[in-house]
Amino acid sequence: MVFYRYFTGLDPPASKRLSYVYAKGDKMTVADAVKLLEGQFFSGEDKGGLIIASACGADLMSDVMAFVKDRVLLLTGLVNPQVIRTAELLDIHAIIFVRGKSPSRDMIEMAEDADIILGGTRLSMFLACGKLYEAGLKAGGTRAI
């Protein structure tokens, strides 16, 4: 609600308000994150109960490798096998593709083999990160520089 009010100056209409609190303290499940972002699962929906404590948005996998903590929700607009390989190396168990991007069948199979959950949203990276923050996922997913 704060996020909506910040950009519009108005309270959101009832249909846009969160129907319940997604975050449990400073954590939420991957399924809650996908629902909050009005998204869908591409694979791993059965593992949607995985608890995440932080999130990070990045399109450069070199930045992910240099700065991202392990066990984080990764939001990215990059759709290629390198994203799955990077997540596997860094113990990242959930990826949400932004801007309506969809992984290829090969990427979905790679993710399933590596037990990585894949989801997607039509939201931009900025809005997706903002919604997660507003819902209580406030811990940044990056190490100190």
Long-range contacts (C-beta under 8 A, 24 or more apart in sequence): 1-134, 2-134, 3-130, 3-131, 3-133, 3-134, 18-135, 21-135, 21-136, 22-135, 22-136, 23-135, 23-136, 23-137, 24-51, 24-136, 25-136, 26-53, 26-136, 26-137, 26-138, 26-139, 27-51, 27-52, 27-53, 27-137, 28-52, 28-132, 28-135, 28-136, 28-137, 30-73, 30-93, 30-94, 30-117, 30-119, 32-135, 33-73, 33-94, 33-96, 33-119, 33-132, 33-137, 34-96, 34-119, 34-121, 36-131, 36-132, 36-135, 37-96, 37-119, 37-121, 37-123, 37-128, 37-131, 37-132, 38-121, 38-122, 38-123, 39-96, 39-119, 39-120, 39-121, 39-122, 39-123, 40-119, 40-120, 40-121, 41-117, 41-118, 41-119, 42-97, 42-102, 42-103, 42-108, 42-111, 42-118, 42-119, 42-120, 43-108, 43-111, 43-112, 43-116, 43-117, 43-118, 44-94, 44-111, 44-112, 44-115, 44-116, 44-117, 44-118, 45-117, 47-93, 47-115, 47-117, 48-117, 50-93, 50-94, 50-117, 52-94, 52-137, 53-137, 53-139, 54-137, 54-139, 54-140, 54-141, 55-129, 55-132, 55-137, 55-141, 56-140, 56-141, 56-142, 57-98, 57-125, 57-126, 57-128, 57-129, 59-125, 61-86, 64-90, 65-89, 65-90, 67-142, 67-143, 67-145, 68-92, 68-141, 68-142, 68-143, 69-141, 69-142, 69-143, 72-141, 73-132, 73-137, 73-141, 74-141, 75-125, 75-128, 75-129, 76-125, 77-101, 77-125, 79-103, 79-104, 79-107, 80-107, 81-106, 81-107, 81-110, 83-107, 84-110, 84-111, 84-114, 84-116, 85-110, 87-111, 87-114, 87-116, 88-114, 88-116, 92-116, 93-117, 94-118, 94-119, 95-119, 96-120, 96-121, 96-128, 97-121, 98-123, 98-124, 98-125, 98-128, 99-123, 99-124, 99-125
